[in-house]
Amino acid sequence: MIDLPVKKLEPGMTLAQSVYNTNGVNYLTRGTQLTYKYIERLRQLGVGNIHVMSTAHDVPLRLPEDVLSERTRAAAVKRVYDAFQQVMTNGTFDMPPIAQAAAAIINDIMKRRGNLVQLTDIRIHDMYTFVHCVNVAMLSTMIGVLDGMRGRELSMLCIGALLHDLGKLVVPAAILNKPGRLTDEEFAVVKKHPQAGADRILSMGLPDGEMLAVVAQQHHEHMDGTGYPDHREGKQIHKFGRMCAIADVYDALTSERPYKKAYTPSIAHNIMKHCSPGQFDEHLLQLFFRNVAIYPVGTVLKTSAGYAIVKKVEFGHTERPDVVLFSDLNGRMLDAATHIRLTDRPEVKIEGVVNDQELYHFIHVLGKDPAVFLT
């Protein structure tokens, strides 16, 4: 898997990410084979880079299924988009479509419990908030399921997460999409959105509105009290807020924004697990990363034994995937590629992920895309 500029895409390459258009629906889904028409449309939409499974055109690759089906995700994005538009126009929205989206998300997660969270998607222009809300709902609900949550409680968590950023409606688009660092004054405006979202939900008299408002109000609180808006600590933060906080940060880190590139899942994992002490509920964070593909299928790794491509990732062993070793540490192809289950080989250390620029050069030196070892 490699992130390529759109100008380097060629027909026959397989998308490893979905692309969402400005009207709230997905334009292209992961697994789609590119055509000249699709490539030109991506260029027109302003997509800079996109992940493809292989630079080769004739490699039949089957992508692992995600926790959420593309159909469920696209329908949920459209319903969140419609709800936000209704709120801006009428001050309220119809709850049944959002409840239906939540039910579909929960149903997918329960049916696909053996699947892991894969790479995130690409959001075009102002679609970030709506797709982000769906991703956060999916990730929060997944944590809830892993923590034993069921029934009405799980439904409230999912609906609350779908609405968690409703307060962003009070933040000017110029601030939300600013390409540079926010000023203190601009960040102060952004920090108003949790309370604004909670107030908006409470004002609409929604069923279970008080509990839904908790998610909006507390998703930026930190366990050590350094979050906002109320500087709550530990168990003063409702478990819905603690779950949504993890999902919110992970999706933000792994998404491209006007002011930053998307981080890989492994970098997001490192930031959240090792660089943010005191921010998250450690028990819930551990549950979360047991079900996230830290090294998604197709990722090329440098290991202590040589270069390898990730072939399979299993629940609970996401830090030690199954790989295919194909090259020595000097970049020379091995006579025979070797399958290694890293959970059974503790002496083989992961030294890092081969970045896209290195991988592109590597492919041309080898004369072969490592993705061929996934077939």
HELIX and SHEET records of a PDB file:
HELIX    1   1 VAL A    6  LYS A    8  5                                   3    
HELIX    2   2 TYR A   36  LEU A   45  1                                  10    
HELIX    3   3 GLU A   70  ASN A   90  1                                  21    
HELIX    4   4 MET A   95  LYS A  111  1                                  17    
HELIX    5   5 HIS A  125  MET A  127  5                                   3    
HELIX    6   6 TYR A  128  LEU A  146  1                                  19    
HELIX    7   7 GLY A  151  LEU A  162  1                                  12    
HELIX    8   8 LEU A  166  VAL A  170  5                                   5    
HELIX    9   9 ALA A  173  LEU A  176  1                                   4    
HELIX   10  10 ASP A  184  VAL A  190  1                                   7    
HELIX   11  11 HIS A  193  SER A  203  1                                  11    
HELIX   12  12 GLY A  209  GLN A  218  1                                  10    
HELIX   13  13 GLY A  234  GLN A  236  5                                   3    
HELIX   14  14 LYS A  239  LEU A  253  1                                  15    
HELIX   15  15 PRO A  265  HIS A  274  1                                  10    
HELIX   16  16 GLU A  282  ARG A  290  1                                   9    
HELIX   17  17 LEU A  342  ASP A  344  5                                   3    
HELIX   18  18 ASP A  356  LEU A  366  1                                  11    
HELIX   19  19 PRO A  370  LEU A  374  5                                   5    
SHEET    1   A 2 ILE A   2  PRO A   5  0                                        
SHEET    2   A 2 ASN A  49  VAL A  52 -1                                        
SHEET    1   B 3 ASN A  26  LEU A  28  0                                        
SHEET    2   B 3 VAL A  19  TYR A  20 -1                                        
SHEET    3   B 3 ILE A 122  ARG A 123  1                                        
SHEET    1   C 5 MET A 333  ARG A 341  0                                        
SHEET    2   C 5 ASP A 322  SER A 327 -1                                        
SHEET    3   C 5 GLY A 306  LYS A 312 -1                                        
SHEET    4   C 5 VAL A 300  THR A 303 -1                                        
SHEET    5   C 5 ILE A 350  VAL A 353 -1                                        
END                                                                             
